[in-house]
Amino acid sequence: MPRNDVRHAVGRRSFLALTGGAILGLAACSPQSRTVADAEPAGRLPSGAPPPGTELSIAVRTTHLQLGPAGLRKELAFTVSQWPNLSAGPDIIQGFRAHSIDLAANAGIPPIQAEAIGVGAKIVAVQVRNHPSYVFATAPGSGIRTVEDFRGKKIGFSQGQAQGVVVLRALQKAGLKNSDVELVALPSTQFLTALQSKQVDVAPLGEPTLTKYLSQYAKDGARGVTTEVVDLLSVLWAPDEVLNDKAKAAAIRNFVPLWSRGLVWAWENTDEWIDTYYVKDQGVTEADGKRIVASLHEPRFPVSWDKAIAWEQETADLMAEGGFVPKQDVSRLFDRRFEGLAAKAVPARYRETS
């Protein structure tokens, strides 16, 4: 078997192994009735409010916490049956398969991975982040100071999540090949434990996890290695069967503007958001919460998805070149009936027009 085929097979198996355990727990909380009697082919977005009784299970933790203080909850025109506290791409994909999640927030890579393993789902909203979201945290005593020092090291790698693409793009930018390092297949939820136990030498962490880790292990030699690698997309996405259901599609159309408006509220009301999310929900100190927020940039929502689709295609091509997914056309991963809906709901300063 050619080398690329071997890596492809290993990549697919490792992804399925990482996600397989999530399906049972999610299936247990799946709604009892999921009819698609009102299904219609994708074409145009249903108009009007979703019919009475419409329910969605939504895995978007931040919006759940923002709706109340932002005064947006009253604008929900449907029932949220549950808010699963899940965010990792592999978990969301298994939730889609188990019919226990109707809508979720993730980075751009999980839809690519879902397509690769035959889980039909599409992107319905896009936020762009033009600045780095992840820092490479090192294990205590690793001696790593730059990306060039990654050569020969063990790197935490989750190919079904944003962190996986961040690793691949960082290696590419540093002139390193995948074969120059050891990619250790792990879900990102295990990166902290892997760093602490020195199972890996380095792994990409986002906030507030990075702050929690460095506050405990910096004294032992752990550090953060910054790069200019951007994880451009944060998306809302949903299974095809949900989007082909007229009532559920109408509910998603109602939710998308609330999602973008909630993110803008959090940006404009940082003290309340720090207390609500970083302190009470994530367990960091108020001082750390303020430092984290100060390092962020205002949310941006593209009016046109052309740039997002181009970036997603580059990501899919990079994954395919590494043998992790088959070659694919990512334009089919975007449900352009929803294009610009999030952007139109927020003030002009938060819209990306280029």
C-alpha positions in Angstrom: 0.0 0.0 0.0 1.4 3.5 -0.9 2.5 5.6 2.1 -0.3 8.1 1.6 -2.9 5.4 1.6 -1.5 4.0 4.8 -1.7 7.4 6.5 -5.2 7.9 5.2 -6.4 4.6 6.6 -4.7 5.4 10.0 -6.2 8.9 10.0 -9.8 7.6 9.4 -9.4 4.8 12.0 -8.1 7.2 14.6 -10.9 9.7 14.1 -13.5 7.0 14.4 -11.9 5.6 17.5 -11.9 9.0 19.1 -15.6 9.6 18.3 -17.1 6.2 18.8 -17.6 6.5 22.6 -19.8 9.6 22.4 -22.7 8.1 20.5 -24.2 6.0 23.3 -24.5 8.8 25.8 -26.0 11.2 23.3 -28.4 8.6 21.9 -29.8 8.2 25.4 -31.0 11.8 25.5 -32.2 11.8 21.9 -35.8 13.2 21.4 -38.3 10.5 21.0 -39.9 11.8 17.8 -38.0 13.1 14.9 -40.4 13.1 11.9 -39.6 14.8 8.7 -43.1 14.8 7.3 -42.7 18.5 6.4 -39.4 17.9 4.6 -38.8 19.7 1.4 -35.8 19.8 -0.9 -33.2 22.5 -0.3 -34.0 25.6 -2.4 -35.2 28.6 -0.5 -35.5 29.2 3.2 -39.0 28.7 4.7 -40.7 32.0 5.4 -42.6 32.9 8.6 -42.2 31.6 12.1 -41.6 28.0 12.8 -44.9 26.2 13.5 -46.0 25.6 17.2 -44.3 22.6 18.7 -41.0 23.0 16.8 -38.0 21.9 18.8 -34.3 22.0 18.4 -31.5 20.5 20.4 -28.7 23.1 20.3 -25.1 22.6 21.3 -24.0 26.2 21.5 -22.9 26.9 25.1 -22.1 30.6 24.7 -25.4 31.5 23.2 -27.2 29.6 25.9 -25.5 31.8 28.4 -25.9 35.0 26.4 -29.6 34.9 25.6 -30.8 35.8 29.1 -28.6 38.7 30.1 -28.7 40.0 26.5 -32.5 40.1 26.6 -32.7 37.8 23.5 -34.4 34.8 25.0 -37.9 36.2 24.4 -37.1 36.3 20.7 -36.7 32.5 20.4 -39.7 31.5 18.3 -39.3 27.8 19.0 -38.5 25.5 21.9 -35.0 24.4 22.7 -35.5 20.9 23.9 -31.9 20.7 25.4 -28.6 22.5 25.3 -26.0 19.7 25.3 -22.8 21.0 26.8 -20.6 19.6 24.0 -18.2 21.5 21.8 -15.6 19.1 20.4 -16.1 18.3 16.7 -16.0 14.5 17.1 -18.7 14.7 19.8 -20.9 16.9 17.7 -20.6 14.6 14.7 -21.6 11.7 16.8 -24.5 13.7 18.2 -25.6 14.3 14.6 -25.4 10.6 13.9 -27.4 9.8 17.1 -30.1 12.4 16.1 -29.6 14.1 19.5 -28.1 17.4 18.2 -29.9 19.5 15.6 -27.5 22.5 15.6 -24.0 23.2 16.9 -21.1 25.6 16.9 -17.7 24.5 15.8 -14.6 25.5 13.8 -14.4 24.9 10.1 -12.7 21.5 10.2 -15.5 19.3 11.7 -17.8 19.7 8.6 -14.9 18.5 6.5 -14.4 15.5 8.7 -18.1 14.7 8.7 -18.2 14.8 4.9 -15.2 12.4 4.9 -17.0 9.8 6.9 -20.4 10.1 5.3 -22.2 12.3 7.8 -24.2 14.8 5.8 -24.3 18.3 7.4 -24.0 21.9 6.3 -22.9 25.3 7.6 -25.6 27.8 8.2 -23.7 30.7 9.8 -20.1 32.0 9.7 -18.0 34.1 12.0 -14.5 35.0 10.9 -11.5 35.4 13.2 -8.5 37.1 11.5 -6.2 36.6 14.5 -4.7 33.5 16.1 -7.0 31.7 18.5 -4.6 29.0 19.7 -1.2 29.0 21.5 1.0 25.9 21.5 1.4 24.9 25.1 4.5 22.9 26.0 4.9 20.1 28.5 7.0 21.0 31.6 10.7 20.7 30.8 10.3 20.1 27.1 12.7 22.8 26.1 10.5 23.9 23.2 10.6 27.6 22.4 9.7 27.9 18.7 7.7 25.9 16.2 11.0 24.9 14.6 11.8 23.1 17.9 8.8 20.8 17.1 11.0 18.6 14.9 11.1 15.1 16.4 8.6 16.0 19.1 5.2 14.5 20.0 2.3 16.8 19.2 -1.3 16.4 20.4 -3.3 16.1 17.2 -7.1 15.9 16.8 -7.8 15.7 13.1 -11.5 16.3 13.5 -11.1 19.6 15.3 -9.7 23.1 14.7 -6.6 22.2 16.7 -5.7 19.6 14.1 -5.6 22.2 11.3 -3.7 24.6 13.5 -1.0 22.0 13.9 -0.8 21.2 10.2 -0.7 24.9 9.2 1.9 25.7 11.8 4.2 22.8 10.6 3.7 23.9 7.0 4.6 27.5 7.8 7.7 26.4 9.6 8.8 24.2 6.7 8.3 21.0 8.6 6.6 17.9 7.1 4.2 15.8 9.1 6.8 13.0 9.1 9.2 15.4 10.9 7.1 15.1 14.0 5.0 12.5 15.8 1.3 13.3 15.6 -0.4 11.7 18.7 -4.1 11.2 18.0 -6.1 12.5 20.9 -9.3 14.5 21.3 -8.6 18.1 22.4 -10.3 17.4 25.7 -7.4 15.2 26.6 -4.6 17.6 25.6 -4.3 19.0 29.2 -3.8 15.5 30.7 -1.4 14.6 27.9 0.7 17.6 28.6 0.7 17.1 32.3 1.7 13.5 32.0 4.2 14.3 29.2 2.4 11.9 26.8 2.9 14.8 24.3 5.5 17.5 24.2 3.3 20.2 22.8 -0.4 20.8 22.0 -2.5 23.7 20.9 -4.7 25.2 23.6 -7.3 28.0 23.5 -8.6 30.1 26.3 -9.5 29.8 29.1 -7.8 26.3 29.1 -4.4 27.9 28.3 -4.5 30.2 31.2 -5.5 27.4 33.6 -2.7 25.2 32.4 0.1 27.8 32.5 -1.0 29.1 35.9 -0.3 25.7 37.3 2.7 24.5 35.3 4.6 27.6 34.1 6.7 27.3 37.3 7.8 23.8 36.1 8.9 25.1 32.7 5.7 24.9 30.7 5.3 27.8 28.3 3.2 29.0 25.4 4.6 29.2 21.9 2.7 31.8 19.8 2.3 31.6 16.0 0.6 33.6 13.3 -1.6 30.7 12.3 -5.2 31.7 12.0 -8.2 29.4 12.5 -10.4 31.6 10.4 -13.9 30.1 10.8 -16.3 29.6 13.6 -19.6 28.2 12.2 -23.0 27.0 13.1 -23.9 23.8 11.3 -26.7 21.3 11.2 -27.4 17.8 9.7 -29.0 17.6 6.3 -32.1 15.9 7.7 -32.7 18.9 10.0 -32.1 21.4 7.2 -34.5 19.5 4.9 -37.2 19.7 7.6 -39.2 22.9 6.9 -40.1 23.6 10.5 -36.6 23.0 11.8 -35.0 25.1 9.0 -37.4 28.0 10.0 -36.3 27.6 13.6 -32.6 27.8 12.6 -33.4 30.9 10.6 -34.8 32.4 13.8 -31.7 31.3 15.8 -28.9 32.5 13.6 -29.4 36.2 14.2 -29.7 35.6 17.9 -26.4 33.8 17.8 -24.5 36.7 16.2 -26.3 39.3 18.3 -25.4 37.3 21.5 -21.7 37.4 20.5 -21.9 41.2 19.9 -23.6 41.6 23.3 -20.7 39.7 25.0 -18.2 41.9 23.2 -20.0 45.1 24.3 -20.7 44.0 27.9 -17.4 42.5 28.9 -17.7 42.8 32.7 -21.0 40.9 32.7 -19.8 38.3 30.2 -16.5 37.8 32.2 -18.6 37.1 35.3 -21.2 34.9 33.5 -18.8 32.8 31.4 -15.2 33.0 32.4 -15.7 33.1 36.2 -19.0 31.3 36.9 -19.0 28.8 34.0 -15.3 28.2 33.2 -13.9 28.7 36.7 -11.1 31.2 36.0 -10.5 34.3 38.1 -11.9 37.7 37.3 -8.4 39.0 36.6 -7.7 36.2 34.2 -11.0 36.7 32.5 -10.2 40.3 31.9 -6.8 39.4 30.5 -8.3 36.8 28.2 -11.0 39.2 26.9 -8.4 41.9 26.4 -6.5 39.6 24.1 -9.5 38.9 21.9 -10.8 40.9 18.9 -14.3 42.0 18.1 -16.6 39.5 16.3 -16.9 39.7 12.6 -19.6 38.2 10.4 -19.1 38.0 6.6 -21.9 39.3 4.3 -20.5 37.0 1.6 -19.2 33.5 2.3 -16.8 33.5 -0.7 -13.7 34.0 1.5 -14.9 31.5 4.0 -15.4 28.9 1.3 -12.0 29.5 -0.2 -10.4 29.1 3.3 -12.4 26.0 3.9 -11.2 24.5 0.6 -7.6 25.3 1.5 -8.1 23.5 4.8 -9.7 20.5 3.1 -6.8 20.3 0.6 -4.3 20.4 3.4 -6.1 17.6 5.1 -6.2 15.6 1.9 -2.5 16.1 1.2 -1.8 14.7 4.6 -3.8 11.6 3.9 -6.4 12.4 6.6 -9.5 12.8 4.4 -10.4 12.2 0.7 -10.3 15.1 -1.7 -13.5 17.0 -1.6 -15.3 20.1 -2.9 -16.3 22.1 0.2 -18.8 24.3 -1.5 -21.4 21.6 -0.9 -20.8 22.0 2.9 -22.4 25.5 2.9 -26.1 26.0 2.9 -26.1 29.4 1.1 -29.8 30.0 1.8 -28.5 31.3 5.2 -25.7 33.4 3.7 -25.3 36.8 5.3 -28.2 36.3 7.8 -25.9 36.6 10.8 -24.2 39.7 9.4 -27.4 41.5 8.7 -28.5 41.1 12.3 -25.6 43.0 13.8 -24.4 46.7 13.5 -22.4 47.5 10.4 -19.1 47.7 12.3 -19.2 43.9 13.0 -19.8 43.0 9.3 -17.0 41.6 7.1 -17.6 43.0 3.6 -14.2 42.3 1.9 
